Amino acid sequence: MALAALTAGGRPAFDEAALRALRQRDWPGSLAGPEWLATAVDAVSLAGGLLPLAILTVSALGLLRLAGHRLAGWWVLLSGAGGFVLEESFKRALNRPRPAVVPHLAMVASASFPSGHAMMSAIVFLTLALALARLASTRAKRAAIIAAAAVASIAVGSARLFQGVHTPTDVLAGWSLGAGWAMAAWLAARWFAKRQVAKGQGD
């Protein structure tokens, strides 16, 4: 029932309150905060767009293959591609309209739920971080790599809130789905790698 309300356009009170809190009270078309904030928000949001993430994914595939980690490279690519299909499926099925609480500070055309920027940045950043963490020499380095990916994803999702094109529930759903997909892809990759090792030993 709650999901039906969300997809029909209804939103929790804190969704609207959060978006209003990020804008100037007398001029909702401007962000509350220093003048440079709008520029920073645009830059961070751009980093979580489809084209930059696709470039990052393909670059990671190439670099991992050159480094001799062919399976890890394909894992990163398949995780990103599969995540994009999942995100588009959710948007088309739920078709939640964009929030109209404050003026949008970015051009948007797709549905609102879940946030594609939040979901895809979580998928790409975390999948790549998990792939790189396997190559790290210490636990501290692995933790630092994964933490950096999480912070980057949080920044991208938060930027979409500042731009007024998503609500907190959109972004939280995107982060949750993205992290869940990245973890599922990682577990699948581990299972496949163990199966390949076992198969080689059996031969």
Secondary structure, 3 states (H helix, E strand, C coil): CHHHHHHCCCCCHHHHHHHHHCECCCCCCCECCCCHHHHHHHHHHHHCCHHHHHHHHHHHHHHHHHCCCHHHHHHHHHHHHHHHHHHHHHHHHHCCCCCCCCCCCCCCCCCCCCCHHHHHHHHHHHHHHHHHHCCCCCHHHHHHHHHHHHHHHHHHHHHHHHCCCCCHHHHHHHHHHHHHHHHHHHHHHHHHHHHHHHHHHHC
